[in-house]
Amino acid sequence: MTLRPSALCASLAALLACLSGCGAPDGTRVEGPAATRIPWTGPVYVLSWESEPTERPDMMNLTDYTTLDWMRWRDWGSPRATAAGYVMDFSCGADCPEEAPRSYEVKVALSGLVRRQYAAYYSHASVVPVHEPAPDWAEDVSSVRLHVPKP
């Protein structure tokens, strides 16, 4: 059987159409469930008030007046890292006691992982006093938006 050039061209065009998406207008066809999310495996950091990146910081400046200290982290690198430690509050300014800054025991949660090239950063911190309520003199750090590097 001999094919004429026009029949050969039509057959090749039909074959190419099937190979390039089986006739879908944009050349793609989606079937089945979406791919599962791939867990992050790179380094995870939190940026201090001064934008210093650290992993599992024992101490960090959360705001310009508030420092987290003696932090013991759990689940670092997961979508929600938690810690127990202390907040030292310097919002009292000149009224701070000379022997030591004011402090109180807290639980901290970091969340909102944001990926930036080869690392991820927590973008939100929430601080809850272990013994409610927080002292009157303490700066409100119940919800703090953290610095994240620009993309």
Backbone as JSON Lines, residues from 0, in Angstrom:
{"i":0,"aa":"M","n":[0.85,-1.16,0.0],"ca":[0.0,0.0,0.0],"c":[0.9,1.23,0.0]}
{"i":1,"aa":"T","n":[0.62,2.13,-0.87],"ca":[1.39,3.34,-1.01],"c":[0.56,4.51,-0.53]}
{"i":2,"aa":"L","n":[1.15,5.34,0.35],"ca":[0.44,6.51,0.86],"c":[0.78,7.71,0.01]}
{"i":3,"aa":"R","n":[-0.23,8.48,-0.28],"ca":[0.01,9.72,-1.0],"c":[0.6,10.72,-0.03]}
{"i":4,"aa":"P","n":[1.34,11.73,-0.51],"ca":[1.94,12.73,0.37],"c":[0.92,13.4,1.28]}
{"i":5,"aa":"S","n":[-0.29,13.69,0.79],"ca":[-1.28,14.38,1.63],"c":[-1.77,13.46,2.74]}
{"i":6,"aa":"A","n":[-1.92,12.18,2.49],"ca":[-2.35,11.23,3.51],"c":[-1.25,11.03,4.55]}
{"i":7,"aa":"L","n":[0.02,11.01,4.06],"ca":[1.14,10.87,4.97],"c":[1.23,12.08,5.91]}
{"i":8,"aa":"C","n":[1.04,13.28,5.37],"ca":[1.06,14.51,6.2],"c":[-0.06,14.5,7.21]}
{"i":9,"aa":"A","n":[-1.24,14.06,6.83],"ca":[-2.38,14.02,7.74],"c":[-2.13,13.02,8.87]}
{"i":10,"aa":"S","n":[-1.53,11.87,8.52],"ca":[-1.23,10.86,9.54],"c":[-0.18,11.37,10.52]}
{"i":11,"aa":"L","n":[0.86,12.04,10.02],"ca":[1.88,12.6,10.89],"c":[1.31,13.71,11.78]}
{"i":12,"aa":"A","n":[0.42,14.53,11.24],"ca":[-0.2,15.6,12.03],"c":[-1.04,15.03,13.16]}
{"i":13,"aa":"A","n":[-1.78,13.94,12.89],"ca":[-2.6,13.31,13.92],"c":[-1.72,12.68,15.0]}
{"i":14,"aa":"L","n":[-0.62,12.05,14.58],"ca":[0.3,11.46,15.53],"c":[0.94,12.53,16.42]}
{"i":15,"aa":"L","n":[1.37,13.63,15.83],"ca":[1.96,14.73,16.61],"c":[0.95,15.33,17.57]}
{"i":16,"aa":"A","n":[-0.31,15.46,17.17],"ca":[-1.34,16.0,18.06],"c":[-1.53,15.11,19.28]}
{"i":17,"aa":"C","n":[-1.52,13.79,19.07],"ca":[-1.66,12.87,20.21],"c":[-0.46,12.92,21.12]}
{"i":18,"aa":"L","n":[0.73,13.02,20.54],"ca":[1.93,13.05,21.36],"c":[2.09,14.36,22.12]}
{"i":19,"aa":"S","n":[1.49,15.44,21.66],"ca":[1.66,16.74,22.31],"c":[0.48,17.11,23.2]}
{"i":20,"aa":"G","n":[-0.25,16.16,23.71],"ca":[-1.31,16.47,24.65],"c":[-2.65,15.93,24.25]}
{"i":21,"aa":"C","n":[-2.68,15.09,23.26],"ca":[-3.92,14.44,22.82],"c":[-5.03,15.44,22.53]}
{"i":22,"aa":"G","n":[-4.69,16.52,21.91],"ca":[-5.71,17.44,21.45],"c":[-6.14,18.48,22.45]}
{"i":23,"aa":"A","n":[-5.53,18.53,23.63],"ca":[-5.89,19.57,24.61],"c":[-5.47,20.92,24.07]}
{"i":24,"aa":"P","n":[-6.27,21.98,24.27],"ca":[-5.97,23.29,23.68],"c":[-4.59,23.83,24.04]}
{"i":25,"aa":"D","n":[-4.16,23.64,25.28],"ca":[-2.85,24.18,25.69],"c":[-1.75,23.13,25.65]}
{"i":26,"aa":"G","n":[-2.07,21.94,25.17],"ca":[-1.07,20.89,25.04],"c":[-0.86,20.05,26.28]}
{"i":27,"aa":"T","n":[-1.61,20.3,27.37],"ca":[-1.46,19.5,28.59],"c":[-2.81,18.96,29.01]}
{"i":28,"aa":"R","n":[-2.77,17.85,29.73],"ca":[-3.99,17.28,30.26],"c":[-3.69,16.77,31.65]}
{"i":29,"aa":"V","n":[-4.46,17.17,32.64],"ca":[-4.23,16.8,34.03],"c":[-5.15,15.65,34.4]}
{"i":30,"aa":"E","n":[-4.56,14.62,35.0],"ca":[-5.34,13.49,35.48],"c":[-4.89,13.1,36.87]}
{"i":31,"aa":"G","n":[-5.8,12.64,37.7],"ca":[-5.47,12.12,39.02],"c":[-5.28,13.21,40.06]}
{"i":32,"aa":"P","n":[-5.0,12.8,41.31],"ca":[-4.83,13.76,42.4],"c":[-3.53,14.56,42.25]}
{"i":33,"aa":"A","n":[-3.49,15.71,42.87],"ca":[-2.29,16.55,42.85],"c":[-1.16,15.85,43.59]}
{"i":34,"aa":"A","n":[0.04,16.17,43.2],"ca":[1.21,15.59,43.88],"c":[1.23,16.04,45.33]}
{"i":35,"aa":"T","n":[1.7,15.18,46.2],"ca":[1.78,15.55,47.62],"c":[2.89,16.56,47.82]}
{"i":36,"aa":"R","n":[2.77,17.36,48.85],"ca":[3.76,18.39,49.15],"c":[5.05,17.73,49.64]}
{"i":37,"aa":"I","n":[6.16,18.17,49.09],"ca":[7.45,17.62,49.47],"c":[7.92,18.34,50.74]}
{"i":38,"aa":"P","n":[8.22,17.61,51.82],"ca":[8.65,18.27,53.07],"c":[9.99,18.97,52.88]}
{"i":39,"aa":"W","n":[10.16,20.08,53.61],"ca":[11.39,20.86,53.54],"c":[12.51,20.1,54.24]}
{"i":40,"aa":"T","n":[13.68,20.04,53.6],"ca":[14.79,19.31,54.19],"c":[16.03,20.2,54.37]}
{"i":41,"aa":"G","n":[15.95,21.46,54.01],"ca":[17.1,22.35,54.15],"c":[17.17,22.98,55.54]}
{"i":42,"aa":"P","n":[18.11,23.89,55.75],"ca":[18.24,24.55,57.05],"c":[17.06,25.5,57.3]}
{"i":43,"aa":"V","n":[16.71,25.65,58.58],"ca":[15.62,26.54,58.98],"c":[16.17,27.53,60.0]}
{"i":44,"aa":"Y","n":[15.87,28.8,59.77],"ca":[16.39,29.88,60.62],"c":[15.24,30.73,61.15]}
{"i":45,"aa":"V","n":[15.56,31.5,62.17],"ca":[14.71,32.58,62.63],"c":[15.6,33.81,62.67]}
{"i":46,"aa":"L","n":[15.06,34.95,62.24],"ca":[15.82,36.19,62.25],"c":[15.47,36.99,63.5]}
{"i":47,"aa":"S","n":[16.49,37.46,64.17],"ca":[16.28,38.3,65.35],"c":[15.83,39.69,64.9]}
{"i":48,"aa":"W","n":[15.57,40.54,65.88],"ca":[15.17,41.93,65.61],"c":[16.2,42.63,64.72]}
{"i":49,"aa":"E","n":[17.47,42.27,64.89],"ca":[18.57,42.87,64.12],"c":[18.83,42.11,62.82]}
{"i":50,"aa":"S","n":[17.94,41.19,62.45],"ca":[18.04,40.37,61.24],"c":[19.24,39.44,61.23]}
{"i":51,"aa":"E","n":[19.6,38.92,62.39],"ca":[20.67,37.93,62.49],"c":[20.04,36.54,62.44]}
{"i":52,"aa":"P","n":[20.42,35.71,61.43],"ca":[19.83,34.37,61.33],"c":[20.45,33.4,62.33]}
{"i":53,"aa":"T","n":[19.62,32.62,63.0],"ca":[20.1,31.59,63.92],"c":[19.21,30.37,63.81]}
{"i":54,"aa":"E","n":[19.79,29.22,64.15],"ca":[19.04,27.98,64.26],"c":[18.93,27.63,65.73]}
{"i":55,"aa":"R","n":[17.74,27.3,66.18],"ca":[17.5,26.94,67.58],"c":[18.2,27.9,68.55]}
{"i":56,"aa":"P","n":[17.89,29.19,68.48],"ca":[18.62,30.13,69.33],"c":[18.33,29.92,70.81]}
{"i":57,"aa":"D","n":[19.38,29.94,71.6],"ca":[19.25,29.89,73.05],"c":[18.78,31.26,73.55]}
{"i":58,"aa":"M","n":[19.24,32.3,72.85],"ca":[18.88,33.68,73.2],"c":[18.75,34.48,71.91]}
{"i":59,"aa":"M","n":[17.72,35.33,71.82],"ca":[17.56,36.2,70.66],"c":[16.71,37.41,71.02]}
{"i":60,"aa":"N","n":[16.97,38.52,70.34],"ca":[16.17,39.71,70.52],"c":[14.92,39.59,69.64]}
{"i":61,"aa":"L","n":[13.78,39.48,70.3],"ca":[12.52,39.33,69.58],"c":[12.04,40.68,69.05]}
{"i":62,"aa":"T","n":[12.15,41.72,69.89],"ca":[11.82,43.09,69.48],"c":[12.96,43.98,69.98]}
{"i":63,"aa":"D","n":[12.81,45.29,69.79],"ca":[13.87,46.18,70.26],"c":[13.93,46.26,71.78]}
{"i":64,"aa":"Y","n":[12.89,45.83,72.5],"ca":[12.88,45.87,73.96],"c":[12.78,44.49,74.62]}
{"i":65,"aa":"T","n":[12.55,43.44,73.83],"ca":[12.27,42.13,74.4],"c":[13.27,41.09,73.9]}
{"i":66,"aa":"T","n":[13.86,40.35,74.85],"ca":[14.82,39.3,74.53],"c":[14.31,37.97,75.05]}
{"i":67,"aa":"L","n":[14.37,36.95,74.19],"ca":[14.07,35.59,74.62],"c":[15.37,34.98,75.13]}
{"i":68,"aa":"D","n":[15.3,34.28,76.26],"ca":[16.51,33.7,76.83],"c":[16.21,32.31,77.4]}
{"i":69,"aa":"W","n":[17.25,31.49,77.5],"ca":[17.15,30.14,78.01],"c":[16.13,29.31,77.24]}
{"i":70,"aa":"M","n":[16.07,29.48,75.92],"ca":[15.07,28.8,75.11],"c":[15.48,27.33,74.87]}
{"i":71,"aa":"R","n":[14.52,26.44,75.07],"ca":[14.7,25.0,74.82],"c":[13.67,24.61,73.76]}
{"i":72,"aa":"W","n":[14.15,24.31,72.54],"ca":[13.28,24.12,71.37],"c":[12.87,22.68,71.17]}
{"i":73,"aa":"R","n":[11.68,22.52,70.62],"ca":[11.14,21.23,70.18],"c":[10.61,21.41,68.77]}
{"i":74,"aa":"D","n":[10.72,20.39,67.98],"ca":[10.18,20.36,66.61],"c":[10.76,21.44,65.71]}
{"i":75,"aa":"W","n":[12.03,21.8,65.91],"ca":[12.65,22.81,65.06],"c":[12.68,22.31,63.63]}
{"i":76,"aa":"G","n":[12.31,23.17,62.69],"ca":[12.29,22.8,61.27],"c":[10.92,22.36,60.81]}
{"i":77,"aa":"S","n":[10.02,22.04,61.74],"ca":[8.65,21.67,61.37],"c":[7.86,22.96,61.13]}
{"i":78,"aa":"P","n":[6.64,22.86,60.63],"ca":[5.84,24.07,60.42],"c":[5.59,24.87,61.7]}
{"i":79,"aa":"R","n":[5.69,24.22,62.86],"ca":[5.48,24.94,64.13],"c":[6.51,24.46,65.15]}
{"i":80,"aa":"A","n":[7.48,25.3,65.44],"ca":[8.5,24.99,66.46],"c":[8.06,25.62,67.77]}
{"i":81,"aa":"T","n":[8.25,24.9,68.86],"ca":[7.85,25.42,70.18],"c":[9.04,25.42,71.12]}
{"i":82,"aa":"A","n":[8.97,26.3,72.11],"ca":[10.05,26.39,73.08],"c":[9.49,26.87,74.42]}
{"i":83,"aa":"A","n":[10.27,26.59,75.44],"ca":[10.01,27.12,76.78],"c":[11.24,27.9,77.18]}
{"i":84,"aa":"G","n":[11.03,28.98,77.88],"ca":[12.15,29.8,78.32],"c":[11.67,31.02,79.06]}
{"i":85,"aa":"Y","n":[12.41,32.11,78.92],"ca":[12.1,33.34,79.63],"c":[12.13,34.53,78.68]}
{"i":86,"aa":"V","n":[11.34,35.53,79.0],"ca":[11.39,36.8,78.3],"c":[12.02,37.8,79.25]}
{"i":87,"aa":"M","n":[13.03,38.5,78.77],"ca":[13.58,39.64,79.51],"c":[13.04,40.88,78.82]}
{"i":88,"aa":"D","n":[12.42,41.73,79.6],"ca":[11.76,42.91,79.03],"c":[12.5,44.17,79.46]}
{"i":89,"aa":"F","n":[12.95,44.95,78.49],"ca":[13.69,46.18,78.74],"c":[12.85,47.43,78.44]}
{"i":90,"aa":"S","n":[11.53,47.25,78.29],"ca":[10.67,48.39,77.98],"c":[10.55,49.36,79.16]}
{"i":91,"aa":"C","n":[11.03,48.94,80.33],"ca":[10.97,49.81,81.5],"c":[11.97,50.96,81.42]}
{"i":92,"aa":"G","n":[12.91,50.87,80.48],"ca":[13.87,51.95,80.28],"c":[14.68,52.26,81.52]}
{"i":93,"aa":"A","n":[14.69,53.54,81.94],"ca":[15.47,53.97,83.11],"c":[14.92,53.41,84.41]}
{"i":94,"aa":"D","n":[13.66,52.92,84.39],"ca":[13.05,52.38,85.6],"c":[13.38,50.92,85.84]}
{"i":95,"aa":"C","n":[14.19,50.3,84.96],"ca":[14.56,48.89,85.15],"c":[15.41,48.75,86.4]}
{"i":96,"aa":"P","n":[15.2,47.67,87.15],"ca":[16.05,47.44,88.31],"c":[17.5,47.23,87.86]}
{"i":97,"aa":"E","n":[18.42,47.71,88.66],"ca":[19.83,47.62,88.28],"c":[20.39,46.21,88.39]}
{"i":98,"aa":"E","n":[19.9,45.42,89.33],"ca":[20.48,44.09,89.54],"c":[20.19,43.12,88.39]}
{"i":99,"aa":"A","n":[19.04,43.21,87.77],"ca":[18.7,42.31,86.66],"c":[17.5,42.88,85.91]}
{"i":100,"aa":"P","n":[17.41,42.59,84.62],"ca":[16.23,43.04,83.89],"c":[14.99,42.25,84.35]}
{"i":101,"aa":"R","n":[13.85,42.82,84.13],"ca":[12.61,42.14,84.47],"c":[12.45,40.94,83.53]}
{"i":102,"aa":"S","n":[11.96,39.83,84.07],"ca":[11.76,38.65,83.23],"c":[10.57,37.85,83.74]}
{"i":103,"aa":"Y","n":[10.06,37.0,82.86],"ca":[8.98,36.09,83.22],"c":[9.05,34.88,82.31]}
{"i":104,"aa":"E","n":[8.52,33.76,82.82],"ca":[8.58,32.48,82.11],"c":[7.52,32.43,81.01]}
{"i":105,"aa":"V","n":[7.91,31.92,79.82],"ca":[6.99,31.91,78.67],"c":[7.1,30.61,77.88]}
{"i":106,"aa":"K","n":[6.1,30.43,77.03],"ca":[6.12,29.42,75.97],"c":[6.08,30.18,74.66]}
{"i":107,"aa":"V","n":[6.91,29.75,73.71],"ca":[7.03,30.44,72.43],"c":[6.7,29.46,71.32]}
{"i":108,"aa":"A","n":[5.99,29.94,70.3],"ca":[5.72,29.14,69.1],"c":[6.13,29.95,67.88]}
{"i":109,"aa":"L","n":[6.94,29.34,67.03],"ca":[7.32,29.95,65.76],"c":[6.56,29.22,64.65]}
{"i":110,"aa":"S","n":[6.04,29.97,63.7],"ca":[5.27,29.36,62.61],"c":[5.46,30.19,61.35]}
{"i":111,"aa":"G","n":[4.75,29.78,60.29],"ca":[4.8,30.5,59.03],"c":[6.11,30.34,58.29]}
{"i":112,"aa":"L","n":[6.52,29.09,58.05],"ca":[7.77,28.86,57.33],"c":[7.71,29.46,55.93]}
{"i":113,"aa":"V","n":[8.74,30.21,55.58],"ca":[8.85,30.83,54.25],"c":[10.17,30.36,53.65]}
{"i":114,"aa":"R","n":[10.1,29.79,52.44],"ca":[11.32,29.31,51.78],"c":[11.98,30.44,51.0]}
{"i":115,"aa":"R","n":[13.28,30.51,51.12],"ca":[14.09,31.47,50.37],"c":[15.32,30.75,49.85]}
{"i":116,"aa":"Q","n":[15.35,30.44,48.58],"ca":[16.43,29.7,47.92],"c":[16.8,28.44,48.67]}
{"i":117,"aa":"Y","n":[17.88,28.45,49.44],"ca":[18.4,27.24,50.05],"c":[18.08,27.12,51.53]}
{"i":118,"aa":"A","n":[17.22,27.98,52.06],"ca":[16.88,27.95,53.47],"c":[15.42,28.34,53.66]}
{"i":119,"aa":"A","n":[14.92,28.1,54.86],"ca":[13.56,28.52,55.22],"c":[13.65,29.35,56.5]}
{"i":120,"aa":"Y","n":[12.67,30.22,56.69],"ca":[12.67,31.13,57.84],"c":[11.27,31.16,58.46]}
{"i":121,"aa":"Y","n":[11.23,31.21,59.78],"ca":[9.95,31.4,60.46],"c":[9.56,32.86,60.34]}
{"i":122,"aa":"S","n":[8.27,33.11,60.07],"ca":[7.81,34.47,59.86],"c":[6.9,35.0,60.98]}
{"i":123,"aa":"H","n":[6.58,34.17,61.95],"ca":[5.67,34.61,63.01],"c":[6.07,33.97,64.35]}
{"i":124,"aa":"A","n":[6.0,34.76,65.39],"ca":[6.25,34.27,66.75],"c":[5.07,34.62,67.64]}
{"i":125,"aa":"S","n":[4.69,33.7,68.48],"ca":[3.68,34.0,69.5],"c":[4.25,33.6,70.84]}
{"i":126,"aa":"V","n":[4.09,34.48,71.81],"ca":[4.65,34.31,73.15],"c":[3.51,34.34,74.15]}
{"i":127,"aa":"V","n":[3.45,33.3,74.98],"ca":[2.4,33.18,75.98],"c":[3.06,32.99,77.35]}
{"i":128,"aa":"P","n":[2.7,33.81,78.34],"ca":[3.26,33.63,79.68],"c":[2.82,32.29,80.27]}
{"i":129,"aa":"V","n":[3.72,31.63,80.97],"ca":[3.37,30.37,81.63],"c":[2.35,30.63,82.72]}
{"i":130,"aa":"H","n":[2.52,31.74,83.45],"ca":[1.58,32.11,84.51],"c":[0.84,33.36,84.04]}
{"i":131,"aa":"E","n":[-0.38,33.16,83.56],"ca":[-1.2,34.27,83.05],"c":[-1.58,35.22,84.17]}
{"i":132,"aa":"P","n":[-1.8,36.46,83.89],"ca":[-1.46,37.19,82.67],"c":[0.0,37.63,82.69]}
{"i":133,"aa":"A","n":[0.44,38.2,81.57],"ca":[1.79,38.76,81.51],"c":[1.86,39.93,82.49]}
{"i":134,"aa":"P","n":[3.04,40.2,83.03],"ca":[3.17,41.34,83.96],"c":[2.75,42.65,83.27]}
{"i":135,"aa":"D","n":[2.24,43.58,84.07],"ca":[1.77,44.87,83.54],"c":[2.87,45.62,82.81]}
{"i":136,"aa":"W","n":[4.1,45.5,83.27],"ca":[5.2,46.25,82.69],"c":[5.73,45.64,81.39]}
{"i":137,"aa":"A","n":[5.28,44.43,81.04],"ca":[5.82,43.73,79.87],"c":[5.25,44.28,78.56]}
{"i":138,"aa":"E","n":[6.12,44.34,77.57],"ca":[5.68,44.71,76.22],"c":[4.84,43.56,75.67]}
{"i":139,"aa":"D","n":[3.79,43.89,74.91],"ca":[2.93,42.85,74.34],"c":[3.65,42.16,73.19]}
{"i":140,"aa":"V","n":[4.03,40.9,73.41],"ca":[4.68,40.11,72.37],"c":[3.88,38.83,72.09]}
{"i":141,"aa":"S","n":[2.56,38.92,72.29],"ca":[1.72,37.74,72.06],"c":[1.7,37.35,70.59]}
{"i":142,"aa":"S","n":[1.91,38.3,69.7],"ca":[1.95,38.03,68.27],"c":[2.96,38.98,67.62]}
{"i":143,"aa":"V","n":[4.06,38.41,67.12],"ca":[5.12,39.22,66.54],"c":[5.43,38.75,65.13]}
{"i":144,"aa":"R","n":[5.38,39.66,64.2],"ca":[5.77,39.35,62.82],"c":[7.29,39.43,62.72]}
{"i":145,"aa":"L","n":[7.92,38.34,62.27],"ca":[9.37,38.28,62.21],"c":[9.89,38.68,60.83]}
{"i":146,"aa":"H","n":[11.11,39.18,60.81],"ca":[11.76,39.53,59.54],"c":[12.04,38.25,58.74]}
{"i":147,"aa":"V","n":[11.86,38.35,57.43],"ca":[12.19,37.25,56.51],"c":[12.93,37.88,55.34]}
{"i":148,"aa":"P","n":[14.03,37.26,54.86],"ca":[14.75,37.84,53.72],"c":[13.85,37.99,52.5]}
{"i":149,"aa":"K","n":[14.12,39.01,51.72],"ca":[13.35,39.21,50.49],"c":[13.68,38.13,49.49]}
{"i":150,"aa":"P","n":[12.71,37.77,48.64],"ca":[12.98,36.72,47.64],"c":[14.01,37.14,46.62]}
